Amino acid sequence: MQGVKPIEEALHQVAGAYTIEKSRVETEHAQASEPAKSLFARAGAVIKKTAEVADNLDKIRKAGEGTYTLAASVGPLLVTWIQSLPKQ
């Protein structure tokens, strides 16, 4: 599983293409019909939402990795400590 990497790469390509062609995109948008502008706005909203989802998934992945690392390093110490407690 590749995670969010393909989504991030696609977003970078879109953002890069927009940056390179910014003046052309803005000129086309200014001359576009209202339905086309509406479509452009919806596409922009989808791209923004996809970027937010990718960012949230990355944060969840990092939190999971951090939790696993913590459990892997502290877990054996806790087991040893619990085993050393006096038995009643």
N, C-alpha and C positions, 0 to 999 in steps of 0.2 A: 504494500500500500504506500502510495507516494504522499499521502496527506494533502496539505493545502499548497504544496509547491507548484503544481500545474496551474492552479488558480492565481497564485501570486505572479507567476511568469506571464500569464495572459494579461493580467492587469498592468504589469509593467510595460508590456508591448503596446497596450492601448494608450497608456499614459505617455509613453515615448512617442508614439505616432501622433498623438494630439499635440505634444510639445513641438515636434518638428513641423507639423502642418497647421499650427495654431491660426495664423492669419487666414489661410485658405478656408479652414473650418468656420471661422467667425464670419467671413465674407459669404460663404454658402448659407450659413444659418440666417444671416440678415436678409438674404434674398429668398429664403424658403417660404413656402406656403404655410398657413397655420397648421394644417394636418401634419406636415413634415416637421414643423417645430415641436408639435406635441409628441410625435414619435421620437424625436431627438431627446426631448425632456424625459420621456419614459425610459429610453435606453440609458441615459445618464443616471437615472434613479436606480436602474437594475445594476449598473456597474458599481455605483456607490454602495448599494446593499451587499453586493458580492464581495467588495473589498472589506466591508465591516464584518461579514461572516468569516472571511478568511482570517482576518485579524483576531477575531474571537476564538476561532478554532486553534490558531497558533498559540494563543494565551492558554487555552485549556491543555494543549499538548505539553507546553512548557511546565505548567503546574503539575501535570501528571508525572512528567519526568522528574521534577523536583521531589514530589511525594515519594516516588519509587526509590530515588537515591537516598532520601532521608530514612525510609523504612529499611533499606538494605544495609545502611551503616549503623543505625540505632537498634534495629531488631535483634541482632545477635547479643548486643550488650544487655538488652532488656531480658532476654532469655536467661543469660548467665546470672543476672541479678535476681530474677525470680527463683531460679534454682538454688541460689545461695540463701534464700530466706529460711528461717527456722521452720521446721515442719511441726505442726501441732497435732 
